[in-house]
Amino acid sequence: MTPTGVLVLRLAGPLQSWGASSRFTRRTTESAPTKSGVIGLLAAAAGIDRDDDEALAPLTALRFGVRIDQPGTRIRDFHTAHHAVTGKSMPLSERFYLADAVFVAALEGDHTLLTRLHTALRTPHYPPFLGRRSCPPAGPVDLALHADARLENTLRDVPWQASAWYRRRHRHSPPHRLTVLREKTTDDTSPADTLRDQPLSFSATHRRHALRSIVTEQVPLPAGRPDLPVEHDPFEALTDDLTDVPDEESA
């Protein structure tokens, strides 16, 4: 029997955008990372060419799930562009992003493959990005690699990964439960939704995605404190000074 494992990622950055149904001048984002977006991140780190469907296939076979640790805020941007040769203005487009969001993504499958991907994330061939090239991560993406693990247990047990400022803001009323979106197994009888984010090909001339069944569930806020990456927050001193200052209504 092939040894299995779970690769865990922390996806955090100023902006993220995970489109599953973007068309023409309206580029939307889902409320959580898509499988196609995360597989694309891993393929880029491993140096897999976007036209190499054979090399991509083992990655797409991995089972995927994500936990929403910090929902973030949806924002909209109007994007303008000009043709590189003629200088003619291109159509105005709307692009949607998630600001200040943090997710825990997990992939379950062949442990040897996950080990190679874990190594690739630490020395990526191409730099990782969070859905779009304009959305770099705020810190290291790789979080952990677990042997003989299950996706459900991992997404339930990984410590809460919300940013330090978010934890301070919610220290008196932290969330009791976190939302998990996990890929449904064939023997699972849980109700599921579908999303067209199962990648079949990333070829620029013929991108293809299939429908994927997703189970949504709530898990208790995990115990323990995470080993968060060191972040420089220029407003941290100001935030700490104002933490205990009452607002006008309560003064």
Protein Blocks (a to p, Z undefined) as FASTA:
>chain_A
ZZddddddddddfbdcddfkbghjbccddfbdcfklmmmmmmmmnopafklmmlmmmmmm
pccddddfbgbjadddddddddfklopacddddddddehiacdddddddfklmmmmmmmm
mmcfbdcdehiaklccfbdfbfbdcehiafklmmmmmccfbdfklmmmmmmmccfbdcdd
ddddfklcbdcddddfbcfbfcfklccddddddddddddddedjddddddddfklmmmmm
mmmpccfklZZ
